[in-house]
Amino acid sequence: MLGPADAEITLVEYGSYACSHCRAANERIAQARDQLGDRVCYAFRHNPLMDNPLAFRAAELAELAQTPEAFWSAHIKLMTRSMELTENDLVAVAKDLGVNADFALGDSDVVRLARARVEADVASCRASGVRFTPTFYINRRRYDGPWDESSLVDAMLGTLGHRVRTVALDFASWGPSAGILLVLATVVAIVVTNSPIGPAFDAFWRQELGVSFGEAAFRMSILHWVNDGLLTVFFLVVGLEVKREMTVGHLASRRSAALPIASAIGGMVVPAILYVLVIPAGPWSHGWGVPMATDTAFAIALIAVMGPRVPVELRIYLTATAIVDDIGAIAVVAAFYSREIDPAYLAAAATVVVALALLSRWRVYLLSPYILLGVTLWAFVHASGLHATLAGVILALFIPTRPPANLAALMTQVSTIIASEARHEGEVLRHGPSTPALHALDAIYDRIESPADRLLRHAGARSSYAVLPIFALANAGVTINAGAFVGHGWLMAAIVAGLAIGKPVGVFLAAAAAVRTGMAVKPAAYTWRQLAGAGALAGIGFTMSLFIAGQAFLASADFSAAKIAVFAASILSGVVGTAVLWTASRQKLFEEAPQGAHASIIAGRCLCRTVRRRSSDDPTCQYDGSSR
């Protein structure tokens, strides 16, 4: 450790003397310490490169130092004496330390102690989840930003911009975060709707917004912009997820795809049949699509909250089932809940689809032409009478993928470009990298990811954390009073029965039939009882159910009753599914444990708590409770 142990800032580096990146970062760390002085405590921990025979010997050599001053002197010399670590560097440092150059062959207590220190650092590295060198931790949080001194200092000082970014990334990486946002948006919509400002809140969503050019104008209410416009981004993301799953994911092979596809079909057909059986003949019969849908965000959020109690394989199964379910819901909306079709605009939309197909066939990998044609397609689909969100799914089908890049070749190219630019640093009338270098780096960045993967990465977050919460704000508001239930009992009963009963029954029976007939195989990682719990969670309809209800029930009273029924069924399904999975997981854990292991399980939990308590005593300990 270098600096006061009680410093307000702790910087821990896991590095290797044979790592060229660690050697480059060493100067940046020195500059950062020059700025912060005694406000920072810096600790270096060894993570020797496994493919370099000198790396472990250099780490042992540094640990042979008898005083902190001698260690840091050896550390600096090993980092800076030459461009890359050589045998001569080890000989020179060994001479400074008064150690025989063949120290690694010795077996004295001092050598064994040095070796043990290095091995302890390597163990700490693995426990902290370090994957490459250098890896930095600032105040026990892994730092994944740039390694220049300005960025390091900003992170160590905790500037507002860095804190906001860190909090946002932490929230987004938390499994239930998208579901929590949806819950908050729903609660806000219901509370505001039932408050004195409820009429103004409703009037806001009905305000018209549009564009005009001379006599021509295109206007829709804000509510329609949300349901027909913003929700297209959600359907685009669903389409991209399906494309990824069918090419490289869990739907890529028939055997792995059979179980979630069968479950999704059963989970759509049975609720629709149950709805039709319960509902009396009349105008409400058209709402059979409402209980067919599953809200992926809510279902996955509940599974994430339960953590290791739910096997990863079950989470994958439910995610794949929900994705197929979403595609089925989109098809239902397009086929049964569209307006009167306009052939002229439909033909124009078909022309745009042909243009998208040509771009994909010609291997055009720029996203901008696809986005431009996607907006045009949305306009034509909307004008044709089909639901405009269908444009998002169609666009996703034509966003191209690419074979994986040769990362080693790209890394060599990047290193060459940046090394060339670094040689010109500080020249007169030159500020930053040259334009050709920036263009080359842009091209490399574009090659690392396919257009479909990049769009999914960017649009996926915006869909979960912006589009769906705004949709909930606009659509979840419902006036709760006794009048909402009057005359709508059968409608509400049909929706609740379809989601809370039809969904789990359909999912479970379809999965059992697929396994029984040999079409699919159930992974051994989860039990049938756990699969039944996942089927119950599939009854959380929410987003898609509200969306379809808005298309099926045009009368505000009917739509309000449908909303209440969807809320009730989703809450009931969430409670039942969570209870089934929670009890099934505990039972499975103790049933599968070998004899005498029950006490070990309890002891292991106590040990985890002890490690967490002890980790707070060491200012450089990086254990955060997430390591197994």
Buried (B, 14 or more C-beta within 10 A) or exposed (E): BBBEEEBBBBBBBBBBBBBBEBBEBBEBBBBBBEBBEEBBBBBBBBBBBEEBEBBBBBBBBBBBBEEEEBBBBBBEBBBEBEEEBEEEBBEBBBEEBEBEBEBBEBEEEEBEEBBEBBBEBBEBBEBBEBEEBBBBBBBBBBBEBEBEBEBBBBBBBBEEEBEEBBEEEEEEEEBBBBBBBBBEBBEBBBEBBBEEEBEEBBEBBEEEEEEEEEEEEEEBBBBBBBBBBBBBBBBBBBBBBBBBBBEEBBBEEEEBBBBBBBBBBBBBBBBBBBBBEBBEEEEBEBBBBBBBBBBBBBBBBBBBBBEEBBBEBBBBBBBBBBBBBBBBBBEBBBEEBBEEEBEEBBEBBEEBBEBBEEBBEEEBBEBEEBBEBBEBBBBBBBBBBBBBBBBBBBBBBBBBBBEEBEEEEBEEBBEEBEEEBEEEEEEEEEEEBEEEBEEBBEEBEBBEBBBBBBBBEEBBBBBBBEBBBBBBBBBBBBBBEEEBBEEBEBBBBBBBBBBBBBBBBBBBBBBBBBBEEEBBEBBEEBBEBBBBBBBBBBBBBBBBBBBBBBBBBEEEBBBBBBBBBBBBBBEBBBEBBBEBBBEBBEEBBEEEEEEEBEEEEEEEEEEBEEBEEEBEEEBBBBBBEEEE
